[in-house]
Amino acid sequence: MEIQKELFELPDPKVLNKDDESWRSEWKQMPEYICENKEAIKQIVISFETEDDMKKFSDLIGRNITMETKGIFFPVIDKDKMEYIDET
């Protein structure tokens, strides 16, 4: 029980204080970090009544869509340029 208490103990309340700017004294000559929004601007759901309809749509847009496809980007994004975002 004591180990569990240590694992889940809240951090120092000073760390959570939004008004605390003591970090500024340490942040000298550090490069500016700009966090760009990498999310899609719009997502839509497309439903198909048949696999043939799905195949026709796949051919129409020039993308390979299968029963396992969860999503696609348009235009195609090189997988090497994609970033992983952990939402947990």
ZINORWO-V309205 format. One record per pair of residues at least 24 apart in sequence whose ideal C-beta (glycine too) atoms are under 10 Angstrom apart, sorted by the first residue. I is the first residue (numbers start at 1). GAP is how many residues later the second one is. Records with the same first field share a line. If there is no record, write none. Layout:
I=GAP  GAP
This chain:
36=47
38=44  45  47
39=46
40=31  33  34
43=28
45=26
